[in-house]
Amino acid sequence: MIRPGLRYLILFLSLGLVASYASGMILTVYSFLPSGTLEWGYGFPLAWQIRTATPCGSFEPLDVYPILNAQCLNPCCDTNYTNWIYFTLDVLFYMGIGYLLLLSYHKLIRGIDRQARERVNSQPSEPEASVEPVKSHSKYFLRVRIVR
């Protein structure tokens, strides 16, 4: 197991916060409660940002809403609230994803290094070469002799 240092923890925390905040734009829950209240939940994997509203007009069947685009909502009963426990769990979820990515990256690099070391160690050593000057036709040439 890798024990991430402080800089990795700060990196994972900041990435988890950004990812959780960005997931607050994803609609994950839409419900029509029996009390006549509409509820929307935003956030992934847990809906941490909740909006509830009470319709001001007569109730229409749920099949009509997508066609008419929406109905009138009472401004007095429109509430938004944040479930901070779910937000914290979302941040921890995204931090865990970051940690698992780092862990798999280290295992991958360690495996590649091990394979490279095995290839280098398994190759036969190259033959030694000796170079000696040879005089021929009043010019010097180099003769390479391979010793095995």
TAQUILIN-V396224 format. One record per residue. RES is the residue in one small letter. PHI is phi as a letter, one per 30 degrees, with the letter a starting at -180 (999 if undefined). D_FIRST is the distance of its C-alpha to the first C-alpha in whole Angstrom. Layout:
<<RES,PHI,D_FIRST> <RES,PHI,D_FIRST>>
This chain:
<<m,999,0> <i,c,4> <r,c,6> <p,d,9> <g,d,13> <l,d,16> <r,d,17> <y,d,14> <l,d,15> <i,d,19> <l,d,18> <f,d,17> <l,d,19> <s,d,22> <l,d,21> <g,d,21> <l,d,24> <v,d,26> <a,d,25> <s,d,26> <y,d,29> <a,d,30> <s,d,29> <g,d,32> <m,c,34> <i,c,33> <l,d,36> <t,c,34> <v,b,37> <y,b,40> <s,b,43> <f,c,46> <l,d,46> <p,d,49> <s,d,51> <g,i,51> <t,c,48> <l,c,46> <e,b,42> <w,c,40> <g,b,36> <y,c,34> <g,k,30> <f,b,28> <p,d,26> <l,c,28> <a,d,31> <w,c,31> <q,c,34> <i,c,37> <r,b,41> <t,b,44> <a,a,48> <t,c,51> <p,d,53> <c,c,57> <g,c,59> <s,d,59> <f,d,56> <e,c,56> <p,d,54> <l,d,51> <d,d,52> <v,d,54> <y,e,51> <p,d,50> <i,d,53> <l,d,55> <n,i,51> <a,l,51> <q,b,54> <c,d,55> <l,c,53> <n,d,54> <p,d,53> <c,d,53> <c,c,51> <d,c,48> <t,b,45> <n,b,41> <y,b,39> <t,c,35> <n,c,33> <w,d,30> <i,d,28> <y,d,27> <f,d,27> <t,d,24> <l,d,23> <d,d,23> <v,d,21> <l,d,18> <f,d,18> <y,d,19> <m,d,16> <g,d,14> <i,d,15> <g,d,14> <y,d,11> <l,d,10> <l,d,13> <l,d,11> <l,d,8> <s,d,10> <y,d,12> <h,d,10> <k,d,10> <l,d,14> <i,d,14> <r,d,13> <g,d,15> <i,d,18> <d,d,18> <r,d,18> <q,d,21> <a,d,22> <r,d,22> <e,d,23> <r,d,26> <v,d,27> <n,d,27> <s,d,29> <q,d,32> <p,d,35> <s,d,36> <e,d,39> <p,d,42> <e,d,44> <a,c,47> <s,c,50> <v,c,52> <e,b,55> <p,d,58> <v,b,61> <k,c,65> <s,b,66> <h,h,69> <s,i,69> <k,b,66> <y,c,62> <f,b,60> <l,c,56> <r,c,56> <v,c,52> <r,c,52> <i,c,49> <v,c,48> <r,c,46>>
